[in-house]
Amino acid sequence: MGSALYLIHTLGCQMNERDSEIMAGQLEHMGYAPAAAEEEADLIIINTCAVRGSAEDHALGHIGRLKQLKAKRPRMTLAVAGCMAQEPKTIAWLKRHAPHVDLVFGTHNLHQLPRLLDEAEQHQEMLVEVWKSAGDIMAEHVPSRRKPGVRAQVNIIYGCDKFCTYCIVPFTRGRERSRQLDDVLAEVQALAGEGYEDVTFLGQNVNSYGHDLLPRVDLADLLTQAERIAGIRWIHYMTPHPRDFSQKLLEVIGISDKVSRQLHLPVQAGSNPILRRMNRKYTREEYLDLIGRARSAIEEVTFTTDIIVGFPGESEEDFALTLDLVREVRFDSAFTFLYSPREGTPAARWEGRDPVSDPVKKDRLNRLMALQYQISWEANQLLLGTTPVVLVEGPSKKEPRIWAGRTQQGKVVLVERESEADLTDRFVPVKITSAKTFYLAGRVAGAPFPASSRSVHTIAVR
C-alpha cells in the first residue's frame, strides 16, 4: 500500500504560501506524499485568506463544492486553515453549511498539524481548534517543504500592531512577534547550503522586525548580516510599512550589493483626511519625504505601492489627491483595489453610514489604472537597451518557446529562447529590446551565472 496523499490549496499572501510549505513539510514528515488531484487525495487542506471578500467567497465556494467529493470518499479528511479560520463567523458558517469539514485550525497552531489530524480521526464531528493568539510561542525547527528552485521565503516577524481601520489582519494573525536574529540567519545559511540563492524575508510589517527583541535589532541589521552569507545572490523583503522605514534602512539598502532596490511602500491613499481615517499613522507629506530620502540614498531605486479606491467617506477631492500623488511619485507599478469591507473593522461600520457608490468606485479605479498604466509604460521605456540580470523562472505559460523571469527589482522579462539549453533557475544577463506596460522583452546577452552547488531538496527545518 502506498503513502497517503495530500493536497493543499493556498489562497492569499506570501505568508500563507509559507504556512502551506510548513504544513506540507509536517505532512511529508508523517509519511504523506503530494497528490496530483483532489480526486486522489486522502487529505485536502484549504489554506484561506480573509483580506478581501472575494478571497473569502472563493474559499467558501470551494469548500462547498468538496461536499460531493467527500460523499464519494468519506474516509478523505478535509481541513480548513488560515486567516478565515480565525474568524468566529467562518466557524459558524462551516458548522451550519459544511459539516463535511473534519478539521478547522488557525494561523497560530499550524505547527500542531500532526496532533490535530490524529485527533480529528477520533472525532465523529468537526474538530475546531483555533487559538485566539500564539502567546509567547515561537515554533522553531518545524519541518518544511519548500518549492524546488532557487527562491525561498523566510518568516522573520508574525502579526501586525498597526490596526488600520480597514484591515482584519491584526485579528487573524495576532500581535507582532519577531523571530530571534540568530534563528533567521541560521535558516538563511541552511538555505544557501541547499542551493537557494534568492531569499525573501516575510512579515505583515517586515520593517517592524526586532522592536520586541532584546538586545534590540532591526531589519537593517538583519539585511547587513544576511548579505554576508555566501551563496545568496538576491535579498528581498515584504511588506514594509512606510511609517517604520528608517533612514538607517535606506542607507543599508543604498550600499548593498544583494538587497533589491525596489521599495514596495503601500500608500493606500493620497489624502490626509482619508489616511487619518485609515489609521495609517503618516501624512501625505511624510510619505513624499520618505520617497525623496529614498531617491537620495539609493541609486536606481524604484517604487511600487498599494492603493485602495472608494474608502468610506472618500470624496472626489480626496481621490484627486491620490492621483496627484501617483503623478508625483511615478510608481513603476501599483496594486489597486476597490475598498472591501471586512466585518469587525471600524471601516466596515463607516461603510454603512458614508459609503462610496459602486459606480463611483469603479470609475475612480478605472481612472487610477489608466494613469498608472501610462506611467508604468513610460518607466519601462527607460529600460530599453539596458542589460539587467534576470532570474529565469521557466518557460512562459503562454508561449513555451519563450523564457519568463524577473529582474531583481521585480520586472517581468520575456527572453527569446535561442538554444535548447535549460535556463530555469539561472541568473542570466538579458539585453532589453522591447518594453510594454506590464513586461519587458529581450535576448540573452551573456553566459548564465555559475549555478550554485545544490543538494537534493529534503524536508528541512525552518
ABEGO torsion letter per residue (X at the ends): XBBBBBBBBBBEBAAAAAAAAAAAAAAAAAGBBBBABAAABABBBBBBBAABAAAAAAAAAAAAAAAAAAAABAABBBBBBEAAAABAAAAAAAAAABAABABBBBAAAAAAAAAAAAAAAABABBBBBBBABAEABBBBGBBBBBBBEABBBBBABBEBAAGBAABAAAAAAEBBBBBBAAAAAAAAAAAAAAGBABBBBBBABAAABGAABOBBBBAAAAAAAAAABBGBABBBBOBBBAAABBAAAAAAAAABAABBABBBBBAGBABAAAAAAAGAGBBAAAAAAAAAAAAAABBGBBBBBBBBBGBBGBBAAAAAAAAAAAAAAGBABBBBBBBBBBBGBAAAAAAAABBBBAAAAAAAAAAAAAAAAAAAAAAAAAABGBBBBBBBAEBBAABAABBBBBBAAGBBBBBBBABABBABGBBBBBBBABBBAABBBBBBAEBBBBBBBBBBBBBBBX
